Amino acid sequence: MSIPNVSGRFSRVLLLGGTSEIGLAILSSLSLDPGAEVILAGRDVARLEAAGKTLNRRRAARPMAKTATVSGAQPGPASRGDDPPYPPITVARYDATETGAHQAFAAEICAGGVPDLVIAATGILIPQEQAERDVRLAATMIETNFTGHVTALLAFGEAMRGRGSGTIVVLSSVAAVRPRKFNSVYGATKAGLDAFARGYADSLHGTGVRVLLVRPGFVTGRMTQGMKPAPLATTPEGVGAAVASALRGQGRGDGKSVVWVPAPLVGLATVMKLIPRPVWRKLKQLSPGGRPPYPRGATSRLCASRRCRLRKWTSSRRRRRRRRRAW
Ligand SMILES: NC(=O)c1ccc[n+]([C@@H]2O[C@H](COP(=O)([O-])OP(=O)(O)OC[C@H]3O[C@@H](n4cnc5c(N)ncnc54)[C@H](OP(=O)(O)O)[C@@H]3O)[C@@H](O)[C@H]2O)c1
């Protein structure tokens, strides 16, 4: 049986989206006890095993003695006897879109001990124009980023409530703050997830179960590959460190249920909420956590046209002034 979470010590940790760069960075940043057990859950066992190896490499400095497997899970190479010096990492098959199987999945994982920490890191970012062309892609994005989190987290959250302890980390995004024309579907999934996490946190308040809502901005990595970094861009390691710090009850996330990464993003998010809609519609630079603003060439073209308009306006103003003086 797992030891309930006391002062940020986790003995059984589940990462939903076991190959997630951010999720793995969070795990790396946590000072897990040598006996802690990590379960990486995702669609592809080979990719999960590879992720387990990278986690092991990152944590290789910490010697381990024990190995373990999860009921119904595929033991990863990290948990095999021939590769013993690492923490016991197991892998489990989990598909966010198979919402009908989530209750049974949670029951199977919890049969080996209710996790102390569940990190909900599954997510996809399908470009808006693709979702507009093929609406099935929009549905997949909604199921992966929103519906699947709700069903899985309710199942694990209720098990934690029953035990009276646990922590759930939900990866929302600054994209949840205000939808943009470039990411209306992705932004909506994050806004829905964000709202669910806040409401469910209130429902769990006082039960010993904590929900930590994480709102990163643009994170350079696989999900944002090829995109132009937005203002206040961060890295998976940056998110990992901020989340680990908040879970330990240190830093700016101390005692709070929401963590912005980086911390100054909260200011930008406030500004984002205040911008009048007609202006917001035209804004392209304030785009953390979503599609790139626009191709580099287009940026300079736009700047050139703005400069041109500014020059025309200034010279007409000068002309008007000269005419006034002449009078
Ligand atoms: N990167 C950013 O800029 C950014 C900013 C704010 C918030 N976020 C959020 O942070 C979370 C983690 O992002 P990341 O940067 O770590 O992305 P990532 O490295 O691409 O990880 C996404 C994870 O989701 C998993 N996944 C996708 N579809 C799934 C499905 N149907 N069932 C189960 N797992 C599925 C992927 O597994 P596979 O290996 O099977 O593909 C992968 O493990 C996401 O929720 C993302 O929206 C990211």
PDBQT file of the ligand as one rigid body, heavy atoms in Angstrom, charges set to zero:
ROOT
HETATM    1  N1  LIG A 401       4.135  22.821 -24.938  1.00  0.00    +0.000 N 
HETATM    2  C1  LIG A 401       3.474  23.931 -24.628  1.00  0.00    +0.000 C 
HETATM    3  O1  LIG A 401       3.760  25.037 -25.129  1.00  0.00    +0.000 OA
HETATM    4  C2  LIG A 401       2.375  23.869 -23.602  1.00  0.00    +0.000 A 
HETATM    5  C3  LIG A 401       1.936  25.082 -23.043  1.00  0.00    +0.000 A 
HETATM    6  C4  LIG A 401       0.917  25.046 -22.111  1.00  0.00    +0.000 A 
HETATM    7  C5  LIG A 401       0.342  23.832 -21.763  1.00  0.00    +0.000 A 
HETATM    8  N2  LIG A 401       0.778  22.667 -22.341  1.00  0.00    +0.000 N 
HETATM    9  C6  LIG A 401       0.111  21.415 -21.961  1.00  0.00    +0.000 C 
HETATM   10  O2  LIG A 401       0.978  20.622 -21.202  1.00  0.00    +0.000 OA
HETATM   11  C7  LIG A 401       0.677  19.243 -21.449  1.00  0.00    +0.000 C 
HETATM   12  C8  LIG A 401       1.958  18.511 -21.804  1.00  0.00    +0.000 C 
HETATM   13  O3  LIG A 401       2.504  19.102 -22.980  1.00  0.00    +0.000 OA
HETATM   14  P1  LIG A 401       3.955  18.718 -23.538  1.00  0.00    +0.000 P 
HETATM   15  O4  LIG A 401       4.605  19.951 -23.992  1.00  0.00    +0.000 OA
HETATM   16  O5  LIG A 401       4.647  17.855 -22.557  1.00  0.00    +0.000 OA
HETATM   17  O6  LIG A 401       3.540  17.899 -24.829  1.00  0.00    +0.000 OA
HETATM   18  P2  LIG A 401       4.080  16.512 -25.393  1.00  0.00    +0.000 P 
HETATM   19  O7  LIG A 401       5.494  16.298 -25.029  1.00  0.00    +0.000 OA
HETATM   20  O8  LIG A 401       3.678  16.467 -26.822  1.00  0.00    +0.000 OA
HETATM   21  O9  LIG A 401       3.224  15.432 -24.576  1.00  0.00    +0.000 OA
HETATM   22  C9  LIG A 401       1.877  15.193 -24.828  1.00  0.00    +0.000 C 
HETATM   23  C10 LIG A 401       1.530  13.868 -24.195  1.00  0.00    +0.000 C 
HETATM   24  O10 LIG A 401       0.160  13.560 -24.461  1.00  0.00    +0.000 OA
HETATM   25  C11 LIG A 401       0.094  12.200 -24.861  1.00  0.00    +0.000 C 
HETATM   26  N3  LIG A 401      -1.109  11.928 -25.620  1.00  0.00    +0.000 N 
HETATM   27  C12 LIG A 401      -1.564  12.548 -26.732  1.00  0.00    +0.000 A 
HETATM   28  N4  LIG A 401      -2.723  11.983 -27.121  1.00  0.00    +0.000 NA
HETATM   29  C13 LIG A 401      -3.004  10.996 -26.224  1.00  0.00    +0.000 A 
HETATM   30  C14 LIG A 401      -4.046  10.055 -26.084  1.00  0.00    +0.000 A 
HETATM   31  N5  LIG A 401      -5.088   9.987 -26.941  1.00  0.00    +0.000 N 
HETATM   32  N6  LIG A 401      -4.004   9.192 -25.052  1.00  0.00    +0.000 NA
HETATM   33  C15 LIG A 401      -2.980   9.220 -24.172  1.00  0.00    +0.000 A 
HETATM   34  N7  LIG A 401      -1.940  10.072 -24.251  1.00  0.00    +0.000 NA
HETATM   35  C16 LIG A 401      -1.965  10.958 -25.273  1.00  0.00    +0.000 A 
HETATM   36  C17 LIG A 401       1.350  11.998 -25.684  1.00  0.00    +0.000 C 
HETATM   37  O11 LIG A 401       1.584  10.612 -25.826  1.00  0.00    +0.000 OA
HETATM   38  P3  LIG A 401       2.160   9.926 -27.174  1.00  0.00    +0.000 P 
HETATM   39  O12 LIG A 401       3.593   9.598 -26.873  1.00  0.00    +0.000 OA
HETATM   40  O13 LIG A 401       1.336   8.708 -27.330  1.00  0.00    +0.000 OA
HETATM   41  O14 LIG A 401       1.973  10.910 -28.303  1.00  0.00    +0.000 OA
HETATM   42  C18 LIG A 401       2.342  12.699 -24.763  1.00  0.00    +0.000 C 
HETATM   43  O15 LIG A 401       2.688  11.833 -23.697  1.00  0.00    +0.000 OA
HETATM   44  C19 LIG A 401      -0.395  19.228 -22.514  1.00  0.00    +0.000 C 
HETATM   45  O16 LIG A 401      -1.656  19.088 -21.917  1.00  0.00    +0.000 OA
HETATM   46  C20 LIG A 401      -0.275  20.574 -23.160  1.00  0.00    +0.000 C 
HETATM   47  O17 LIG A 401      -1.488  20.997 -23.730  1.00  0.00    +0.000 OA
HETATM   48  C21 LIG A 401       1.794  22.667 -23.221  1.00  0.00    +0.000 A 
ENDROOT
TORSDOF 0
